[in-house]
Amino acid sequence: MLASLGCNGQLPPEARDLLQQAHTAHKAGDNARTVRLMDDFLRQYEGLRGDAEGYYLRGAARYALKDDAGAKVDLSQAVDRAYEDQVRGKALTLLGEMAFQADEMAAAEKYFRDALEALGQGQPPADRAHFRLGCVLQRQGRWEEADRQFDRLIYLFDRTKLARLAGRRIRCRAWTIQAGAFERKGGAEAFTARLRRAAELGHPAAQVAVGKLLLSSGNPATAAGAVSWLERAAAKNYAPAAAALGDCYAAGRGVDRD
């Protein structure tokens, strides 16, 4: 019965029109309408070749609406059903982002690697997958692997916001070792305590240092605190703080999702 709706199981023109409307609504930030349109689309055309795009769009809209459980179900369906590598890669990238935000680094790594395998070289959202995979690897102390992801991003997506952010994170092993994040717990605690004392006294350079130290962990739970320190320094017209804060806003780190 479903196949009769389109030639050889393909989507008919009215189905593609629904998809186009959903793309337009999602791009405009009208995620509730996107969900409604894709509810209608999937009721009528689920099972036809191309339905994965409907699941992806509804999953992306649900993620933006902070319905993470619903988004994960839809995005997983998109991955399983996709004939097009681009749809599969986009769904995997967003699943990786969700795992990263939930601090599930092993799952995030797998999603991002699978996404990069599916996506064409230099084709968005491969830029997001390279960047987040680099962050995951840094979080695990796998510095050289992380740098390769950031290098690849900078080479393929030169002069983009994510390439600029990658340039700020690359080769940062020395900073983390200075803080004693892995080998010298006591030294790390003393180092951080000194920075915090200076930051609390109102020194903007120390406030930026504390913010960047929190960001370098790659832990989403500390990102809001990092942004708070950067905002305090930026309020003193301290240029490095403003630059770092702008990067956080651009990447959506430590700020509410739109």
C-alpha positions as a Markdown table, in Angstrom:
| # | Residue | x | y | z |
|---|---|---|---|---|
| 1 | Met | 0.0 | 0.0 | 0.0 |
| 2 | Leu | 2.8 | 2.4 | 0.9 |
| 3 | Ala | 4.6 | 1.8 | -2.3 |
| 4 | Ser | 1.6 | 2.9 | -4.2 |
| 5 | Leu | 2.0 | 6.3 | -2.8 |
| 6 | Gly | 5.1 | 6.9 | -4.9 |
| 7 | Cys | 7.0 | 5.3 | -7.8 |
| 8 | Asn | 9.0 | 2.3 | -6.5 |
| 9 | Gly | 8.6 | 3.4 | -2.9 |
| 10 | Gln | 9.9 | 6.9 | -3.6 |
| 11 | Leu | 8.4 | 9.9 | -1.9 |
| 12 | Pro | 5.6 | 11.6 | -3.9 |
| 13 | Pro | 5.7 | 15.4 | -4.6 |
| 14 | Glu | 3.3 | 16.2 | -1.8 |
| 15 | Ala | 5.6 | 14.4 | 0.7 |
| 16 | Arg | 8.6 | 16.4 | -0.6 |
| 17 | Asp | 6.6 | 19.6 | -0.1 |
| 18 | Leu | 6.1 | 18.7 | 3.5 |
| 19 | Leu | 9.8 | 18.1 | 3.9 |
| 20 | Gln | 10.6 | 21.5 | 2.3 |
| 21 | Gln | 8.1 | 23.2 | 4.6 |
| 22 | Ala | 9.7 | 21.5 | 7.6 |
| 23 | His | 13.2 | 22.6 | 6.5 |
| 24 | Thr | 12.0 | 26.2 | 6.2 |
| 25 | Ala | 10.3 | 26.1 | 9.6 |
| 26 | His | 13.4 | 24.5 | 11.3 |
| 27 | Lys | 15.7 | 27.0 | 9.7 |
| 28 | Ala | 13.5 | 29.9 | 11.0 |
| 29 | Gly | 13.6 | 28.4 | 14.5 |
| 30 | Asp | 9.9 | 27.3 | 14.5 |
| 31 | Asn | 10.6 | 23.9 | 15.9 |
| 32 | Ala | 7.1 | 23.3 | 17.2 |
| 33 | Arg | 5.8 | 23.7 | 13.6 |
| 34 | Thr | 8.6 | 21.4 | 12.4 |
| 35 | Val | 7.5 | 18.7 | 14.7 |
| 36 | Arg | 3.8 | 19.0 | 13.7 |
| 37 | Leu | 4.7 | 18.9 | 10.0 |
| 38 | Met | 6.9 | 15.8 | 10.4 |
| 39 | Asp | 4.2 | 14.1 | 12.6 |
| 40 | Asp | 1.9 | 14.5 | 9.5 |
| 41 | Phe | 4.7 | 13.4 | 7.1 |
| 42 | Leu | 5.5 | 10.2 | 9.1 |
| 43 | Arg | 1.8 | 9.3 | 9.6 |
| 44 | Gln | 1.4 | 9.3 | 5.8 |
| 45 | Tyr | 4.8 | 8.3 | 4.4 |
| 46 | Glu | 6.6 | 6.2 | 7.0 |
| 47 | Gly | 8.1 | 3.2 | 5.2 |
| 48 | Leu | 8.9 | 4.9 | 1.9 |
| 49 | Arg | 12.4 | 5.5 | 0.9 |
| 50 | Gly | 13.3 | 9.0 | 2.2 |
| 51 | Asp | 11.4 | 8.8 | 5.4 |
| 52 | Ala | 14.7 | 9.1 | 7.3 |
| 53 | Glu | 14.8 | 12.8 | 6.5 |
| 54 | Gly | 11.5 | 13.2 | 8.3 |
| 55 | Tyr | 12.8 | 11.4 | 11.4 |
| 56 | Tyr | 16.0 | 13.6 | 11.3 |
| 57 | Leu | 14.1 | 16.8 | 11.0 |
| 58 | Arg | 11.7 | 15.9 | 13.8 |
| 59 | Gly | 14.6 | 14.7 | 16.0 |
| 60 | Ala | 16.6 | 18.0 | 15.4 |
| 61 | Ala | 13.5 | 20.0 | 16.3 |
| 62 | Arg | 12.8 | 18.0 | 19.4 |
| 63 | Tyr | 16.5 | 18.5 | 20.4 |
| 64 | Ala | 16.1 | 22.2 | 20.0 |
| 65 | Leu | 12.9 | 22.0 | 22.2 |
| 66 | Lys | 15.0 | 20.1 | 24.8 |
| 67 | Asp | 13.0 | 16.9 | 24.3 |
| 68 | Asp | 16.1 | 14.9 | 24.4 |
| 69 | Ala | 14.4 | 11.5 | 24.9 |
| 70 | Gly | 12.2 | 12.0 | 21.8 |
| 71 | Ala | 15.1 | 13.4 | 19.8 |
| 72 | Lys | 17.2 | 10.4 | 20.5 |
| 73 | Val | 14.5 | 8.0 | 19.3 |
| 74 | Asp | 13.9 | 10.0 | 16.1 |
| 75 | Leu | 17.6 | 10.4 | 15.3 |
| 76 | Ser | 18.3 | 6.7 | 15.9 |
| 77 | Gln | 15.5 | 5.9 | 13.5 |
| 78 | Ala | 17.0 | 8.3 | 11.0 |
| 79 | Val | 20.3 | 6.5 | 11.2 |
| 80 | Asp | 18.7 | 3.1 | 10.8 |
| 81 | Arg | 16.5 | 4.1 | 7.9 |
| 82 | Ala | 18.8 | 6.5 | 5.9 |
| 83 | Tyr | 19.7 | 5.7 | 2.3 |
| 84 | Glu | 21.5 | 9.0 | 2.0 |
| 85 | Asp | 24.9 | 9.3 | 3.7 |
| 86 | Gln | 24.2 | 13.0 | 4.4 |
| 87 | Val | 21.1 | 12.4 | 6.4 |
| 88 | Arg | 22.8 | 9.6 | 8.3 |
| 89 | Gly | 25.8 | 11.7 | 9.0 |
| 90 | Lys | 23.7 | 14.7 | 10.3 |
| 91 | Ala | 21.7 | 12.4 | 12.6 |
| 92 | Leu | 24.9 | 10.8 | 13.9 |
| 93 | Thr | 26.5 | 14.2 | 14.6 |
| 94 | Leu | 23.5 | 15.3 | 16.6 |
| 95 | Leu | 23.4 | 12.0 | 18.6 |
| 96 | Gly | 27.1 | 12.6 | 19.3 |
| 97 | Glu | 26.3 | 16.2 | 20.5 |
| 98 | Met | 23.6 | 14.8 | 22.8 |
| 99 | Ala | 26.1 | 12.2 | 24.2 |
| 100 | Phe | 28.7 | 14.9 | 24.7 |
| 101 | Gln | 26.3 | 17.1 | 26.6 |
| 102 | Ala | 25.4 | 14.1 | 28.8 |
| 103 | Asp | 29.1 | 13.5 | 29.5 |
| 104 | Glu | 28.9 | 10.1 | 27.8 |
| 105 | Met | 32.3 | 10.4 | 26.1 |
| 106 | Ala | 32.7 | 6.8 | 24.8 |
| 107 | Ala | 29.3 | 7.0 | 23.0 |
| 108 | Ala | 30.0 | 10.5 | 21.7 |
| 109 | Glu | 33.3 | 9.3 | 20.2 |
| 110 | Lys | 31.6 | 6.5 | 18.4 |
| 111 | Tyr | 28.8 | 8.7 | 17.0 |
| 112 | Phe | 31.2 | 11.4 | 15.8 |
| 113 | Arg | 33.6 | 8.8 | 14.1 |
| 114 | Asp | 30.6 | 7.1 | 12.4 |
| 115 | Ala | 29.3 | 10.6 | 11.3 |
| 116 | Leu | 32.7 | 11.4 | 9.7 |
| 117 | Glu | 32.7 | 8.1 | 7.9 |
| 118 | Ala | 29.2 | 8.9 | 6.5 |
| 119 | Leu | 29.8 | 12.5 | 5.6 |
| 120 | Gly | 31.6 | 13.8 | 2.6 |
| 121 | Gln | 35.0 | 15.3 | 3.1 |
| 122 | Gly | 34.7 | 19.0 | 3.9 |
| 123 | Gln | 30.9 | 18.8 | 4.0 |
| 124 | Pro | 29.0 | 20.2 | 7.0 |
| 125 | Pro | 28.3 | 19.1 | 9.6 |
| 126 | Ala | 31.7 | 17.3 | 9.4 |
| 127 | Asp | 33.1 | 20.5 | 10.9 |
| 128 | Arg | 31.1 | 20.0 | 14.0 |
| 129 | Ala | 31.9 | 16.3 | 14.2 |
| 130 | His | 35.7 | 17.0 | 13.9 |
| 131 | Phe | 35.5 | 19.7 | 16.5 |
| 132 | Arg | 33.5 | 17.8 | 19.1 |
| 133 | Leu | 35.6 | 14.6 | 18.5 |
| 134 | Gly | 38.7 | 16.7 | 19.2 |
| 135 | Cys | 37.1 | 17.9 | 22.5 |
| 136 | Val | 36.2 | 14.3 | 23.5 |
| 137 | Leu | 39.7 | 13.1 | 22.8 |
| 138 | Gln | 41.2 | 16.0 | 24.9 |
| 139 | Arg | 38.8 | 15.1 | 27.7 |
| 140 | Gln | 40.4 | 11.6 | 27.7 |
| 141 | Gly | 43.9 | 13.0 | 27.6 |
| 142 | Arg | 44.5 | 11.7 | 24.0 |
| 143 | Trp | 46.2 | 14.9 | 22.9 |
| 144 | Glu | 47.8 | 13.9 | 19.6 |
| 145 | Glu | 44.6 | 12.3 | 18.4 |
| 146 | Ala | 42.7 | 15.5 | 19.3 |
| 147 | Asp | 45.2 | 17.6 | 17.5 |
| 148 | Arg | 44.7 | 15.6 | 14.3 |
| 149 | Gln | 40.9 | 16.3 | 14.4 |
| 150 | Phe | 41.5 | 20.0 | 15.0 |
| 151 | Asp | 44.1 | 20.1 | 12.2 |
| 152 | Arg | 41.7 | 18.4 | 9.8 |
| 153 | Leu | 39.0 | 20.8 | 10.7 |
| 154 | Ile | 41.2 | 23.9 | 10.2 |
| 155 | Tyr | 42.4 | 22.5 | 6.8 |
| 156 | Leu | 39.0 | 21.6 | 5.5 |
| 157 | Phe | 37.0 | 24.5 | 6.9 |
| 158 | Asp | 39.5 | 27.3 | 6.9 |
| 159 | Arg | 38.2 | 30.7 | 8.2 |
| 160 | Thr | 35.0 | 29.4 | 9.8 |
| 161 | Lys | 34.0 | 29.9 | 13.4 |
| 162 | Leu | 34.7 | 26.3 | 14.3 |
| 163 | Ala | 38.1 | 26.4 | 12.7 |
| 164 | Arg | 39.0 | 29.5 | 14.8 |
| 165 | Leu | 37.8 | 27.7 | 17.9 |
| 166 | Ala | 39.9 | 24.6 | 17.0 |
| 167 | Gly | 42.9 | 26.9 | 16.6 |
| 168 | Arg | 42.5 | 28.0 | 20.2 |
| 169 | Arg | 42.2 | 24.4 | 21.5 |
| 170 | Ile | 44.9 | 22.8 | 19.5 |
| 171 | Arg | 48.3 | 22.0 | 21.1 |
| 172 | Cys | 46.9 | 22.7 | 24.6 |
| 173 | Arg | 48.5 | 19.7 | 26.3 |
| 174 | Ala | 51.1 | 22.0 | 27.9 |
| 175 | Trp | 48.5 | 24.1 | 29.6 |
| 176 | Thr | 46.8 | 21.0 | 31.1 |
| 177 | Ile | 50.0 | 19.5 | 32.3 |
| 178 | Gln | 50.9 | 22.9 | 33.9 |
| 179 | Ala | 47.7 | 22.7 | 35.8 |
| 180 | Gly | 48.6 | 19.1 | 36.8 |
| 181 | Ala | 45.3 | 17.8 | 35.6 |
| 182 | Phe | 46.5 | 14.2 | 35.2 |
| 183 | Glu | 49.8 | 13.4 | 36.9 |
| 184 | Arg | 49.9 | 15.7 | 40.0 |
| 185 | Lys | 46.5 | 16.1 | 41.7 |
| 186 | Gly | 47.9 | 18.0 | 44.6 |
| 187 | Gly | 49.7 | 20.4 | 42.3 |
| 188 | Ala | 46.6 | 20.9 | 40.3 |
| 189 | Glu | 44.6 | 21.7 | 43.4 |
| 190 | Ala | 47.2 | 24.3 | 44.6 |
| 191 | Phe | 47.5 | 25.8 | 41.1 |
| 192 | Thr | 43.7 | 26.1 | 40.8 |
| 193 | Ala | 43.3 | 27.5 | 44.3 |
| 194 | Arg | 45.9 | 30.3 | 43.5 |
| 195 | Leu | 44.1 | 31.2 | 40.3 |
| 196 | Arg | 40.7 | 31.3 | 42.1 |
| 197 | Arg | 42.0 | 33.5 | 44.9 |
| 198 | Ala | 43.3 | 36.0 | 42.3 |
| 199 | Ala | 40.1 | 35.8 | 40.3 |
| 200 | Glu | 37.9 | 36.4 | 43.3 |
| 201 | Leu | 40.0 | 39.4 | 44.1 |
| 202 | Gly | 38.9 | 40.8 | 40.8 |
| 203 | His | 42.0 | 40.3 | 38.6 |
| 204 | Pro | 40.7 | 39.9 | 35.0 |
| 205 | Ala | 43.6 | 37.8 | 33.8 |
| 206 | Ala | 43.1 | 35.3 | 36.6 |
| 207 | Gln | 39.4 | 35.3 | 35.9 |
| 208 | Val | 40.1 | 34.4 | 32.2 |
| 209 | Ala | 42.6 | 31.8 | 33.3 |
| 210 | Val | 40.0 | 30.1 | 35.6 |
| 211 | Gly | 37.4 | 30.2 | 32.8 |
| 212 | Lys | 39.8 | 28.7 | 30.2 |
| 213 | Leu | 40.9 | 26.0 | 32.7 |
| 214 | Leu | 37.2 | 25.0 | 33.2 |
| 215 | Leu | 36.6 | 25.0 | 29.5 |
| 216 | Ser | 39.7 | 22.9 | 28.7 |
| 217 | Ser | 38.2 | 20.0 | 30.7 |
| 218 | Gly | 35.6 | 19.5 | 27.9 |
| 219 | Asn | 33.0 | 18.9 | 30.6 |
| 220 | Pro | 29.6 | 20.5 | 29.7 |
| 221 | Ala | 28.8 | 20.7 | 33.4 |
| 222 | Thr | 31.6 | 23.2 | 34.1 |
| 223 | Ala | 31.0 | 25.4 | 31.0 |
| 224 | Ala | 28.4 | 27.7 | 32.6 |
| 225 | Gly | 30.9 | 28.4 | 35.5 |
| 226 | Ala | 33.6 | 29.2 | 32.9 |
| 227 | Val | 31.3 | 31.6 | 31.1 |
| 228 | Ser | 30.5 | 33.3 | 34.4 |
| 229 | Trp | 34.2 | 34.0 | 35.0 |
| 230 | Leu | 34.7 | 35.3 | 31.5 |
| 231 | Glu | 31.7 | 37.6 | 31.8 |
| 232 | Arg | 33.2 | 39.1 | 35.0 |
| 233 | Ala | 36.5 | 39.8 | 33.3 |
| 234 | Ala | 34.8 | 41.1 | 30.1 |
| 235 | Ala | 32.8 | 43.6 | 32.3 |
| 236 | Lys | 36.2 | 45.2 | 33.1 |
| 237 | Asn | 36.8 | 45.7 | 29.3 |
| 238 | Tyr | 39.5 | 43.0 | 29.3 |
| 239 | Ala | 39.9 | 42.2 | 25.6 |
| 240 | Pro | 41.0 | 38.5 | 26.0 |
| 241 | Ala | 37.9 | 37.8 | 28.1 |
| 242 | Ala | 35.6 | 39.3 | 25.4 |
| 243 | Ala | 37.3 | 37.2 | 22.7 |
| 244 | Ala | 37.0 | 34.0 | 24.7 |
| 245 | Leu | 33.4 | 34.8 | 25.6 |
| 246 | Gly | 32.5 | 35.4 | 22.0 |
| 247 | Asp | 33.9 | 32.0 | 21.2 |
| 248 | Cys | 31.6 | 30.4 | 23.9 |
| 249 | Tyr | 28.6 | 32.2 | 22.5 |
| 250 | Ala | 29.4 | 31.1 | 18.9 |
| 251 | Ala | 29.8 | 27.4 | 20.0 |
| 252 | Gly | 26.9 | 27.5 | 22.4 |
| 253 | Arg | 29.1 | 26.5 | 25.4 |
| 254 | Gly | 27.9 | 27.4 | 28.8 |
| 255 | Val | 24.9 | 29.3 | 27.4 |
| 256 | Asp | 21.3 | 28.2 | 26.9 |
| 257 | Arg | 20.5 | 26.5 | 23.6 |
| 258 | Asp | 18.2 | 28.5 | 21.3 |
